[in-house]
Amino acid sequence: MTTDAPVLPDPRTLSNLQLTEQACALCGSRLFRDRLLGTVSYRDRVGRKQSAELWACDPPCRSS
């Protein structure tokens, strides 16, 4: 049995708050209780490779 990995948001479309675990990666709301969505890799504005853990509202927000 295989499980599909969750589809994570494109990190290029996320705000700095969403990439630094301060806001929901799905809806952008401030996080009080959260759940881990996964880790993404991306290139920052100067081309350096970065990684970020994406967090979302818990209980799930309407966007998830």
N, C-alpha and C positions, 0 to 999 in steps of 0.2 A: 504494500500500500504506500503510495506516495502522497505527500501533501504539497500543495502549491505554496511557494513563498509569497508573502503579502506584497502587493505592489506599493512601493514607497513613492512619495512625491519627488519630483525632480528637484534636486537641491538648488539648481539655478533659479527656481521660481520662489524660493523661500527667503524670508527676511532674516536678518542677523539674529533677532530674538528667537526665531524658530530653529536656527542652526546651533544656538547656544543653550538649548534646553530651557528657555524661559517662556516660550509660547508654544501652543499646540501646533504641530507640523501640518495638521489637517485644516483647522479652522482659524488659527491665529490667536485664539483666546489665551489669556494668561493661565499658566498651569498652577493648580493648587493640589489636585490629586492627579496622578498621571500613570501611563503605562508605556512601556518601550515598544516602538514599532519596528525598529531595526537600525542598522548603521549604513550610511551612504558615504561614498567617496566622490569628491568633486575637485575642480581646480578653482582656486581663488582668483581675485582680480589680477594678480601678478603672475599667475600660472603655476603656483605651488600646489602640490597635491595635498588635500586636506581630507579628513574624515569627520563625521559628526553622527552622534546618536540622535535619532529622531524620536520625540516623545509626543503622546497625544492625550487628550482628556480621558479621564476615567471617573465615572462611567463615560462610555463613548459619546462624543459630540455628535451632532446631527450630520457632520461631514464624513463620518467614518462608516 
